[in-house]
Amino acid sequence: MVPVGKGKPRRARREFTPEFKAEIVELCRRGDRTISQVVTDFDLVDSAVRRWIAQAEAEANPRSGMRCRRRRSWRRCGGRTPGCSGMSIF
């Protein structure tokens, strides 16, 4: 962990495989556990898991509206378009 100012130390950025993300999304979709429970069980960040879910839904339904405003598809943008923070995970 790297100390940041006076607050609590910041955790090193972690990278997850597309397979792991898909597994987490599936656990959340099943409905036997809440997103918060999955986040706690796997020591993840709530916002990241919710983003993975939204991205998986966008991948499954290209017309869902979750696209980069400046490019035709979320996947092609990958967050590299100025002003867009999205990243395709699958």
CORCOR-V175646 format. One record per residue. N is the residue number from 1. PSI is psi as a letter, one per 40 degrees, with the letter a starting at -180 (* if undefined). Layout:
# CORCOR-V175646
N,PSI / N,PSI
This chain:
# CORCOR-V175646
1,i / 2,h / 3,i / 4,h / 5,b / 6,e / 7,a / 8,i / 9,i / 10,h / 11,i / 12,i / 13,h / 14,i / 15,i / 16,i / 17,i / 18,d / 19,d / 20,d / 21,d / 22,d / 23,d / 24,d / 25,d / 26,d / 27,d / 28,d / 29,d / 30,d / 31,e / 32,e / 33,i / 34,i / 35,d / 36,d / 37,d / 38,d / 39,d / 40,d / 41,d / 42,e / 43,f / 44,i / 45,h / 46,d / 47,d / 48,d / 49,d / 50,d / 51,d / 52,d / 53,d / 54,d / 55,d / 56,d / 57,d / 58,d / 59,d / 60,d / 61,g / 62,e / 63,e / 64,e / 65,e / 66,g / 67,i / 68,h / 69,d / 70,e / 71,i / 72,d / 73,i / 74,d / 75,d / 76,d / 77,d / 78,e / 79,e / 80,e / 81,h / 82,h / 83,e / 84,h / 85,e / 86,i / 87,h / 88,h / 89,e / 90,*
